[in-house]
Amino acid sequence: MKTLNNTFLPSNKALLSCLMIGVAAPISVQADSIDDLINDFTAKASVYTDSTGVRIEDRTVQYTRTYKDKKNKADWKLEAHDYDVKVKTGSDTYHGPDIVGTLTKEFNHYITGQLSIGAVYLENQRTRDYTKRNKYNAKVTLKPNKKVTVNVEHGEDLLFKEAIIEDDNNKLVAGQTSKITGSWRAADRVIIEGGSQYRRLSDGNKSRHHRGAALYGISTGTPWVWAGVEAQSLSYEESKTNYWSPKDYEAYSLLITGNHKITEKFSIDGNANINRTKENNSNWATGGAVTIGANYAITENTSIRADASYLESTRDNVKWDGSKVGLSFVVSNF
């Protein structure tokens, strides 16, 4: 199979989410009740398809355990993934578990650290070849003041959740990724975002991705609506034939994002962009993306969310589009 698909997309997320950070402490040795053991449970299911024939079915279960004392807390997270990745054009199906454990520690009000360690084990159902990869990710969040947030991150993982990338030997490609992102609340209605990413792939290729955005709060109450502009660039050291890897790609977008609380239990949200892109020496092309979602609180501690997205772009002078639908169920504070 010689396909790629979704390594880089013009962003359709106009605003960085606020980071909810916990404080770490020694683990208590006292006996735990069932209420202490079960803090948060999330089940998700989604299906992604695109015009090149890729289909990714993702079923995810996540459990979060929080240890507390009177002053501090430490967040432990355990995620179990069961992926079913199908590529119609190549008749390949990958299936297997993805397990990761996460520890979050807030050292003080300004610095938070997060470490994730796990492994992914996939089998190609056609060839019966196995791919096993240990994975990790380390992240530090800096908040020098209430207006500025900076994230520094480094990790390694297979890229099958982003794209079906195979090397020249038909092996799934992994990526070692370093990135820095940040946001600045320049004014009550102005947010500036930016970030850079460097990735070293297991097939020897390397990529760089840069992004910057400026957003203005049209409505900061209900409904909540922000709009702005965004610029991105992506470059690969080598252009490969078996996946989309432009040496020079740039995208400029107009963005809008918002949410509205319909009732105490029901809310809707969405974001969209329209962009102009240019790849290598090709002509400028027009693309866009839209995402809509809905949240419903079944009870005080139980909620359900449905979302759908569609985007289109031009790659190698060929029109490309992709779509995704998902459903998630969250139970918290047992």
Number of C-alpha atoms within 10 A of each C-alpha: 18 14 19 19 25 18 15 14 16 25 19 24 17 23 21 14 8 8 8 5 16 19 19 24 18 11 12 10 6 6 7 11 8 9 9 14 13 17 16 18 18 18 17 18 17 17 17 19 19 18 13 15 15 23 21 23 19 17 18 18 17 17 19 18 17 19 19 17 12 6 8 14 19 21 20 19 17 17 17 18 18 19 22 18 24 22 18 13 12 13 12 15 20 24 17 17 15 20 18 19 17 18 18 22 21 21 13 12 13 13 16 20 21 17 18 18 17 18 16 20 17 23 17 18 14 11 10 11 11 15 16 14 15 15 20 18 19 17 19 18 21 18 16 12 10 9 13 16 20 18 18 17 18 18 18 20 20 24 18 21 14 14 21 26 25 20 20 14 8 11 16 22 20 21 21 19 19 19 18 18 19 19 22 17 15 12 11 10 13 16 21 20 21 19 18 18 17 20 20 18 19 15 16 11 15 18 19 19 18 18 20 18 21 20 22 18 19 16 13 13 10 11 15 15 19 22 21 21 18 23 20 21 20 22 20 20 15 13 14 14 12 17 18 19 24 19 17 16 20 20 23 22 23 19 26 24 23 22 19 16 15 11 9 8 13 16 16 19 18 20 22 23 25 20 21 18 22 19 21 12 9 12 9 13 16 16 20 21 23 20 20 18 18 18 18 17 15 14 10 10 12 17 18 19 18 18 18 18 19 19 22 21 20 17 19 12 13 7 13 16 19 20 18 18 17 18 17 18 18 18 19 15 12 13
